[in-house]
Amino acid sequence: MYKYRGGPRINYAKCTGCKNCYDVCPPDIFDFDKRTKQVTVSYPEECWYCGSCLYDCPAEGAIELELPLACA
């Protein structure tokens, strides 16, 4: 099974569940689970690497943007 490398990763120990990344992401790669109040990365392969999720996140270090191997 092929696993996509790259895109945002969420550090749930630092994430506050504010949904800013969910709200500002242009390609809508995030989902929000209302039951757990956590954001998940559902479509990392569609990430534009624009960094809007990083810039609007109030918790420093909660999101890490990993570039795909072809860009690294």
C-alpha positions in Angstrom: 0.0 0.0 0.0 1.4 3.4 -1.0 1.6 6.0 1.8 1.8 9.6 0.8 4.7 11.6 2.3 4.4 15.3 2.8 1.7 17.7 3.9 0.8 19.0 7.4 1.2 16.9 10.5 -0.7 17.8 13.7 0.9 17.5 17.1 -2.2 16.7 19.2 -0.4 17.4 22.5 -0.1 21.1 21.4 -3.3 21.4 19.3 -6.1 23.4 21.0 -8.9 22.3 18.6 -9.6 25.9 17.5 -10.3 24.8 13.9 -8.3 27.7 12.4 -6.5 25.4 10.1 -9.8 23.8 9.0 -11.3 27.2 8.3 -8.4 28.7 6.3 -7.2 25.8 4.2 -7.8 26.6 0.5 -7.9 22.9 -0.7 -9.9 21.7 2.4 -7.5 18.9 3.4 -8.7 19.0 7.0 -11.7 17.4 8.7 -13.0 18.1 12.1 -14.3 15.4 14.4 -17.1 17.0 16.5 -17.0 14.1 19.0 -13.3 14.4 19.9 -13.0 18.1 19.0 -9.9 17.4 16.9 -8.8 18.3 13.4 -7.5 15.5 11.2 -5.6 15.6 7.9 -7.8 13.7 5.5 -6.3 14.6 2.1 -2.5 15.3 2.6 -1.8 14.7 -1.1 -4.0 17.7 -2.0 -1.9 20.1 0.1 -0.7 23.3 -1.7 2.1 23.9 0.9 0.9 27.5 1.2 1.4 27.6 4.9 -1.9 29.2 5.8 -2.6 26.5 8.4 0.8 27.4 10.1 0.3 31.1 10.0 -3.2 31.1 11.5 -2.5 28.5 14.2 -2.4 30.1 17.7 -0.5 27.2 19.2 3.2 27.2 18.3 4.4 23.8 17.1 0.9 22.3 16.7 1.3 22.0 13.0 4.4 20.9 11.1 4.4 21.2 7.3 6.5 18.4 5.7 7.5 18.9 2.1 7.3 15.8 -0.2 10.5 14.0 -1.0 10.6 15.6 -4.5 10.8 19.1 -3.0 13.1 18.3 -0.1 
